[in-house]
Amino acid sequence: MSSKEKPTLGGTRIKTRKRNIAAPLDPAAFSDAVVLIYLDNAGDLELVAKTIESSDLNFSRYGDIFFEVVFIGGRTQTGSVKSDEGERHPYSIIDCEPNREAILPSVVYIQKILRRKPFLIKNLENVTRRFLQSLELFEESERKKLAIFTALAFSQKLSGLPAETVFQPLLKDNLVAKGIVLTFVTDFFNEYLVENSLDDLIAILRRGKMEDKLLDFLPPTKRTTECFSEHFTKAGLTALVEYNEKKIFEVKLKEIKEVLTSQVTEEINIDEVIETVKQQVKDAKLPEIEVVRVIWDGIMDAVQWSGKNQQQNSNSVLRQVKTWAPLLNTFCSNGKMEMELMYKVQMQCYEDAKLMKVFPEVVRSLYELDVLAEDTILHWYRKGSNPKGRQTFVKGLEPFVNWLEEAEEEE
């Protein structure tokens, strides 16, 4: 036998990388485990929170299921809000009594969970949006509980509930048409305003992009200001009714001013402009005082300002007044309206530095164009002027007033 060593193959051994094997999904087991925590602690949310904190359950994977268990007591069936097969506990939010005392502990409990597991915030948002989009699948009493929970969540500044998450999903046509949304937001508003101001509520609506769309909560067949006022007055929400009426009023004023400014800028025939304003005022049911104010604003908004050139700015204003005096004259039909126009001119000249010195010339021009009567100007001068800038404006108008008084004495 040969004593020589047999040859061997050389080279580098190639190591194969092991694959990451994902754990199989088992949402049913997770749901049952969470339910068991509730049952073992007899629904004591303090103890439930502590047990959850120390558990090794995979909340990052099953966050949505966790909140399903919190809200309805178990895992939901696919495409439904009803519990799926498996364990269920009777301490959920929809199992509570429909009042703040019963539901508030659940809000505080969720807040504790989110502080310890902030990654669950998105899951709370997901489940809340899904349930709100499916309100018709809940019983009426269950919808009321969800409304109270949502109001308390905002009141307690619960993380994970942006305003748009609540209000935008509600605007599904079928939910609105059936009146489900109107009932939900009514319960929400009433509950939220127990401990918060109307301004706080409006701030939430603004964040949810609903501040100017409150009528959208009403079914299409009842989407009028009158129906809105009737419904929420009966619900004891008169402050909200007054706010909505004021908001609608402001929107109408804005629309009239924008149309007027556009027509003035385009130099539309003045008779046509007068008819347009009359029709808008009739449709909007605006008081005379507001009409005078909005007309002046519309006319002045169309002025082409010339930077810091004071003389050019003065000439532009006076030219605008002269051109559109017939429009002003149409709506300044009595002494009260004339006085309101003087107040409006004074305030604009006070608030806009480039107009401070043009005030006497504007008043004189309005007098010469028969928009302002002599008695109106004299009353304003003697005791009717606004305190803001009074000394400056009265002094500036003094020569013209002296001329009026002298002419009056001669007559």
Salt bridges, closest charged atoms under 4 A:
GLU46 OE2 - LYS112 NZ 2.42
GLU53 OE1 - ARG116 NE 3.40
GLU68 OE2 - ARG130 NH2 2.76
ASP84 OD2 - ARG75 NH2 3.55
ASP95 OD2 - ARG88 NH2 3.32
GLU125 OE2 - LYS122 NZ 3.79
GLU125 OE2 - ARG129 NH2 2.97
GLU136 OE1 - LYS178 NZ 2.74
ASP187 OD1 - LYS144 NZ 3.59
GLU191 OE2 - ARG100 NH1 2.12
GLU195 OE2 - ARG100 NH2 3.05
GLU211 OE1 - ARG206 NE 3.13
GLU211 OE2 - LYS247 NZ 3.44
ASP212 OD1 - LYS247 NZ 3.60
GLU230 OE2 - LYS234 NZ 3.40
GLU290 OE2 - ARG293 NH1 2.82
ASP297 OD2 - LYS344 NZ 3.16
ASP301 OD2 - LYS257 NZ 3.37
GLU340 OE2 - ARG293 NE 2.74
ASP352 OD2 - LYS354 NZ 3.02
GLU368 OE2 - ARG364 NE 3.28
GLU405 OE2 - ARG382 NH2 3.20
